[in-house]
Amino acid sequence: MTPPPSPLPSLRVFVLGATGTIGRATVRALVRQGHEVVCFGRASRASTGPSAPEAGVTVRVGDVRDPASITRDGFMGEPFDAVVSCMASRTGTPRDAWAIDHQAHLNVLQAAKAAGVPQMVLLSAICVQKPLLAFQDAKLAFERALIDSGLTWSIVRPTAFFKSLSGQVDRVKNGKPFLVFGDGTLTSCKPISDDDLAEYLASCLIDATRQNRVLPIGGPGNAQTPREQGEQLFALLGREPRFKQVPVALLDGIIAVLSALGRVVPPLADKAQLARIGRYYATESMLVWDAATNRYDAAATPSTGQDTLVDFFARRLRGEVTDDRGEHAVFQ
C-alpha cells in the first residue's frame, strides 16, 4: 500500500505588493497552500488589499521606503520563513523605479536578513533580459543584490499579463477596430493569468527546483502576436476582424517632442519615459531572449497553468471580470 503524501510545510510568509492584482492572487495562493501570511504596505492602499479577518492573513501598515518602519511595523521582532515580493513601481519612471524597484527592495532585504529570514521570492519581469529602460536597470540591480545576499532566492520573470493585453476589449465590443503597431506581428508573448502566476510564485517556497534560479515563465499554449489576440476577440464577438495599424514612427515622434520639451518642463520628461516604455512593449516580444542567435525564442519560454487569454476575453465580454491596468494602460 502506497503511503499518503507528506503534508506540505506551513510557512510564515511576509508579503509585499499585496494590494495589486497579482499580489492579491499570490496571497490567496499562499493561503490555499496552508501558509500564514503577513501583508505589509502603505496605509493609503491597505484598504484595497487582503482584509485582516481573512483566515491566515494579517495586514500591517508601514513604509517600505523607511528601513525603520519595515523592522518596527512589519517584522515586529517576529520569526518569518520567507519574504514574497510582488511590489513594483507604479509608473516605471526613473525616480519611481529606483525608489521602489531597487531601494525599497534593498530596505526589505536588509531588514529580512537582520530578522533571520532565510528565503525570498521576487516577482521581476521578463523584459529585464534586454534592458533599455530605467526600471529594467533598477530591477536588475536588485536582482543582483538578492542573488548575492546569501538567502535562498527565486527570481520569477513572467511574460505578459492578461490585464495588460485586455485594454481593447471594450473598444472592439463598441465597434471600433483593434489597434496594432506595425502589422500586428512585430511581437509575441505567452500570456499568463494572475492566478496561474500566483500559484507558480507560491510554489517557489517549497519546490527546490525553483530555488536559486532565475525563472522566466509564461502561460499555457503557443506564443501569440497582437494580431492573433485581436482575431480571437473578434471571433468571440462573431465579427470579421478589423485592424488599424499604428506606425512605430508615431511613438518615436512623440518621444522626441516630449524629450525636447522635458528639458524645459520637467514633468514632460517623465511622460517621455512613459512613451519609451510604450515603444519598448510595442516592439519587443515578452519571451526568452537568445543572445547567441539575437532573437526571441518561444520554444525556450516555459509555460505553466491552464488559464488562457481567449477565456479571459470571453469573461471580460460577459462582465464577469475586470482589468486594472493603472499606469500601464496603452490602448483605451
C-alpha positions as CSV (number, residue, x, y, z in Angstrom):
1,M,0.0,0.0,0.0
2,T,1.4,3.4,-1.0
3,P,1.8,5.7,1.9
4,P,-0.1,9.1,1.7
5,P,2.0,12.0,0.5
6,S,3.6,14.0,3.2
7,P,1.8,17.3,4.0
8,L,3.4,20.4,2.7
9,P,5.1,22.5,5.3
10,S,3.2,25.5,6.6
11,L,5.4,28.6,6.4
12,R,5.1,32.1,7.8
13,V,5.4,34.5,4.8
14,F,6.0,38.3,4.7
15,V,4.3,39.6,1.5
16,L,5.0,42.9,-0.3
17,G,2.8,44.4,-3.0
18,A,-0.4,42.6,-1.8
19,T,-2.6,45.4,-3.0
20,G,-2.0,44.8,-6.7
21,T,-4.0,42.2,-8.7
22,I,-1.1,39.8,-8.8
23,G,-0.3,40.4,-5.1
24,R,-3.8,39.7,-4.1
25,A,-3.8,36.5,-6.2
26,T,-0.5,35.5,-4.6
27,V,-1.9,35.9,-1.1
28,R,-4.8,33.7,-2.0
29,A,-2.4,31.1,-3.4
30,L,-0.3,31.1,-0.2
31,V,-3.3,30.7,2.0
32,R,-4.6,27.8,-0.2
33,Q,-1.3,26.1,0.3
34,G,-1.6,26.4,4.0
35,H,0.8,29.3,4.8
36,E,0.4,32.1,7.3
37,V,0.6,35.4,5.5
38,V,1.5,38.9,6.8
39,C,1.0,41.7,4.2
40,F,2.9,44.9,4.6
41,G,2.2,48.1,2.8
42,R,1.1,51.8,2.9
43,A,-1.9,53.0,4.8
44,S,-3.3,54.7,1.7
45,R,-3.7,51.4,-0.1
46,A,-4.2,49.0,2.7
47,S,-8.0,49.0,2.2
48,T,-7.6,47.6,-1.3
49,G,-5.5,44.7,-0.2
50,P,-6.4,41.5,1.6
51,S,-8.6,42.1,4.6
52,A,-7.3,41.2,8.1
53,P,-10.2,39.0,9.1
54,E,-9.4,36.6,6.2
55,A,-8.1,33.3,7.7
56,G,-4.4,33.1,7.7
57,V,-3.8,36.8,6.7
58,T,-2.6,39.7,8.8
59,V,-2.3,43.2,7.4
60,R,0.3,45.6,8.7
61,V,0.8,49.2,7.7
62,G,4.1,50.9,7.1
63,D,6.5,52.4,4.6
64,V,8.9,50.2,2.5
65,R,10.9,53.4,1.8
66,D,11.7,53.6,5.6
67,P,14.0,50.9,6.9
68,A,13.0,51.5,10.4
69,S,9.3,51.2,9.6
70,I,9.9,47.8,7.9
71,T,11.6,46.5,11.1
72,R,9.3,48.2,13.5
73,D,5.9,47.9,11.8
74,G,6.5,45.0,9.5
75,F,8.7,42.2,11.0
76,M,8.0,43.4,14.6
77,G,10.6,41.1,16.0
78,E,8.7,38.0,14.9
79,P,10.1,35.0,13.0
80,F,9.3,34.5,9.3
81,D,10.3,31.7,6.9
82,A,10.2,33.8,3.7
83,V,9.6,37.1,2.0
84,V,7.5,37.1,-1.2
85,S,7.6,40.4,-3.1
86,C,5.1,41.4,-5.8
87,M,5.9,45.0,-5.3
88,A,6.8,47.2,-8.3
89,S,7.0,50.9,-9.1
90,R,3.7,52.2,-10.4
91,T,5.0,54.3,-13.3
92,G,8.4,52.9,-14.3
93,T,9.8,56.4,-14.4
94,P,13.5,56.6,-13.2
95,R,12.8,58.2,-9.8
96,D,9.9,55.9,-9.1
97,A,11.8,52.8,-10.3
98,W,15.0,53.4,-8.4
99,A,13.0,54.3,-5.2
100,I,10.8,51.2,-5.3
101,D,12.1,48.5,-7.6
102,H,15.6,48.9,-6.2
103,Q,15.9,50.9,-2.9
104,A,12.7,49.8,-1.2
105,H,13.5,46.2,-2.0
106,L,17.0,46.7,-0.6
107,N,15.5,48.1,2.5
108,V,13.3,44.9,2.9
109,L,16.2,42.6,2.1
110,Q,18.4,44.1,4.7
111,A,15.6,44.0,7.3
112,A,14.9,40.4,6.4
113,K,18.5,39.4,6.8
114,A,18.7,41.1,10.2
115,A,15.5,39.3,11.2
116,G,17.0,35.9,10.2
117,V,14.6,35.3,7.3
118,P,16.2,32.6,5.1
119,Q,14.3,32.9,1.8
120,M,12.9,35.4,-0.7
121,V,10.8,35.1,-3.8
122,L,10.9,38.1,-6.1
123,L,8.4,38.9,-8.9
124,S,10.5,40.6,-11.6
125,A,9.8,40.9,-15.3
126,I,11.0,39.1,-18.4
127,C,11.8,42.4,-20.2
128,V,14.9,42.9,-17.9
129,Q,16.8,40.4,-20.0
130,K,17.1,43.1,-22.7
131,P,17.3,46.3,-20.6
132,L,16.8,49.7,-22.4
133,L,14.9,51.5,-19.7
134,A,15.4,52.8,-16.2
135,F,13.0,50.5,-14.4
136,Q,14.7,47.5,-16.0
137,D,18.1,48.7,-14.7
138,A,16.6,49.2,-11.3
139,K,15.1,45.7,-11.2
140,L,18.3,44.1,-12.4
141,A,20.3,45.9,-9.8
142,F,18.1,44.5,-7.0
143,E,18.2,41.0,-8.6
144,R,22.0,41.1,-8.3
145,A,21.7,42.1,-4.7
146,L,19.3,39.3,-3.9
147,I,21.5,36.7,-5.7
148,D,24.5,37.9,-3.6
149,S,22.6,38.1,-0.3
150,G,23.2,34.6,1.0
151,L,19.4,33.9,1.2
152,T,17.7,31.2,-0.7
153,W,16.2,33.0,-3.6
154,S,13.8,32.7,-6.6
155,I,13.5,35.4,-9.3
156,V,10.4,34.9,-11.4
157,R,10.3,36.8,-14.7
158,P,6.8,36.4,-16.2
159,T,5.7,37.3,-19.7
160,A,2.7,39.5,-20.5
161,F,-0.3,39.6,-18.0
162,F,-3.9,39.2,-19.1
163,K,-4.7,42.6,-17.8
164,S,-2.1,44.3,-19.9
165,L,-3.5,42.7,-23.0
166,S,-7.2,43.4,-22.4
167,G,-7.3,47.2,-22.9
168,Q,-9.1,46.9,-26.2
169,V,-11.9,44.6,-25.2
170,D,-14.4,47.4,-24.7
171,R,-13.4,49.4,-27.8
172,V,-13.8,46.4,-30.0
173,K,-17.0,45.5,-28.3
174,N,-18.2,49.0,-29.1
175,G,-17.5,48.5,-32.8
176,K,-14.0,50.1,-33.1
177,P,-11.1,48.4,-34.8
178,F,-8.3,46.6,-32.9
179,L,-5.2,48.8,-32.9
180,V,-1.8,47.2,-33.7
181,F,1.7,48.6,-34.0
182,G,3.1,47.9,-37.5
183,D,1.2,44.9,-39.0
184,G,0.5,43.4,-35.6
185,T,3.2,40.7,-35.8
186,L,6.2,42.7,-34.5
187,T,6.0,41.0,-31.1
188,S,4.6,37.9,-29.4
189,C,4.2,36.6,-25.8
190,K,2.8,33.7,-23.8
191,P,0.1,35.4,-21.7
192,I,-0.3,34.4,-18.1
193,S,-3.1,34.9,-15.7
194,D,-2.8,36.3,-12.2
195,D,-3.9,33.1,-10.6
196,D,-1.5,30.8,-12.6
197,L,1.4,33.2,-11.9
198,A,0.4,33.3,-8.2
199,E,0.5,29.5,-7.9
200,Y,3.9,29.5,-9.5
201,L,5.2,32.1,-7.2
202,A,3.9,30.4,-4.1
203,S,5.3,27.0,-5.2
204,C,8.8,28.5,-5.2
205,L,8.8,28.4,-1.4
206,I,8.8,24.7,-1.3
207,D,10.0,23.5,-4.7
208,A,13.7,23.1,-4.6
209,T,14.0,23.0,-8.4
210,R,12.8,26.6,-8.5
211,Q,15.2,27.9,-5.9
212,N,18.4,29.8,-6.5
213,R,17.3,30.2,-10.1
214,V,16.1,33.0,-12.5
215,L,12.8,31.7,-13.8
216,P,11.2,33.0,-17.0
217,I,7.6,31.9,-17.2
218,G,4.6,32.2,-19.5
219,G,1.1,30.8,-19.6
220,P,-0.1,27.7,-21.5
221,G,-0.2,27.3,-25.2
222,N,1.7,28.8,-28.1
223,A,3.1,32.4,-28.2
224,Q,0.6,34.9,-29.6
225,T,1.1,38.1,-31.7
226,P,-1.2,41.1,-31.1
227,R,-2.9,40.3,-34.4
228,E,-3.8,36.8,-33.2
229,Q,-5.1,38.3,-30.0
230,G,-7.3,40.6,-32.0
231,E,-8.6,37.8,-34.1
232,Q,-9.6,35.8,-31.0
233,L,-11.5,38.8,-29.7
234,F,-13.4,39.4,-33.0
235,A,-14.2,35.6,-33.2
236,L,-15.8,35.8,-29.7
237,L,-17.9,38.6,-30.9
238,G,-18.8,36.8,-34.1
239,R,-17.4,39.7,-36.2
240,E,-15.0,40.0,-39.1
241,P,-11.6,41.2,-37.8
242,R,-10.9,44.9,-38.3
243,F,-7.5,46.3,-37.5
244,K,-6.0,49.8,-37.6
245,Q,-2.2,49.9,-37.9
246,V,-0.3,52.4,-35.8
247,P,3.2,53.2,-37.1
248,V,6.0,52.8,-34.6
249,A,7.4,56.1,-36.0
250,L,4.5,57.8,-34.4
251,L,5.8,56.8,-31.0
252,D,9.3,57.9,-32.0
253,G,7.9,61.4,-32.8
254,I,6.1,61.6,-29.5
255,I,9.2,60.6,-27.6
256,A,11.3,63.2,-29.5
257,V,8.9,66.0,-28.8
258,L,8.4,65.2,-25.1
259,S,12.1,64.7,-24.6
260,A,12.8,68.1,-26.0
261,L,10.1,69.8,-24.0
262,G,11.1,67.9,-20.9
263,R,14.4,69.9,-20.8
264,V,12.2,73.0,-20.1
265,V,9.2,71.4,-18.4
266,P,10.5,68.6,-16.1
267,P,7.1,66.7,-15.8
268,L,7.2,66.2,-19.6
269,A,10.5,64.2,-19.2
270,D,8.5,61.6,-17.2
271,K,5.9,61.5,-20.0
272,A,8.7,60.9,-22.5
273,Q,9.9,58.0,-20.4
274,L,6.4,56.5,-20.3
275,A,6.3,56.8,-24.1
276,R,9.7,55.0,-24.3
277,I,8.2,52.2,-22.1
278,G,5.2,52.0,-24.5
279,R,7.6,51.8,-27.5
280,Y,9.5,49.0,-25.9
281,Y,6.4,46.9,-25.4
282,A,5.3,47.7,-28.9
283,T,8.5,46.4,-30.5
284,E,9.9,43.8,-28.1
285,S,8.5,40.3,-27.5
286,M,7.9,39.1,-24.0
287,L,9.7,35.8,-24.5
288,V,13.1,34.4,-23.6
289,W,15.8,36.3,-25.4
290,D,18.5,34.1,-27.0
291,A,21.6,36.3,-27.1
292,A,23.5,33.7,-29.2
293,T,21.0,33.9,-32.1
294,N,19.9,37.5,-31.3
295,R,16.2,36.6,-31.3
296,Y,13.3,35.8,-29.0
297,D,12.7,32.1,-28.6
298,A,9.1,31.0,-27.9
299,A,10.1,27.3,-27.6
300,A,12.6,28.2,-24.8
301,T,9.9,30.1,-22.9
302,P,8.5,27.8,-20.2
303,S,4.7,27.6,-19.7
304,T,2.6,27.0,-16.6
305,G,-1.0,26.9,-15.6
306,Q,-4.2,26.4,-17.5
307,D,-5.9,29.8,-17.9
308,T,-6.0,31.1,-21.5
309,L,-6.2,34.7,-22.8
310,V,-9.2,33.9,-25.0
311,D,-11.1,32.6,-22.0
312,F,-10.3,35.8,-20.1
313,F,-11.5,37.8,-23.1
314,A,-14.8,35.8,-23.0
315,R,-15.2,36.5,-19.3
316,R,-14.5,40.2,-19.8
317,L,-17.1,40.4,-22.6
318,R,-19.6,38.8,-20.2
319,G,-18.7,41.2,-17.5
320,E,-17.5,38.5,-15.1
321,V,-14.1,40.1,-14.6
322,T,-12.5,43.5,-15.0
323,D,-8.9,44.6,-15.5
324,D,-6.8,47.1,-13.5
325,R,-4.0,48.3,-15.8
326,G,-3.4,51.5,-13.9
327,E,-0.4,53.5,-15.2
328,H,0.4,50.8,-17.8
329,A,-2.7,51.1,-20.0
330,V,-1.7,51.7,-23.6
331,F,-4.9,51.4,-25.6
332,Q,-8.3,52.6,-24.3
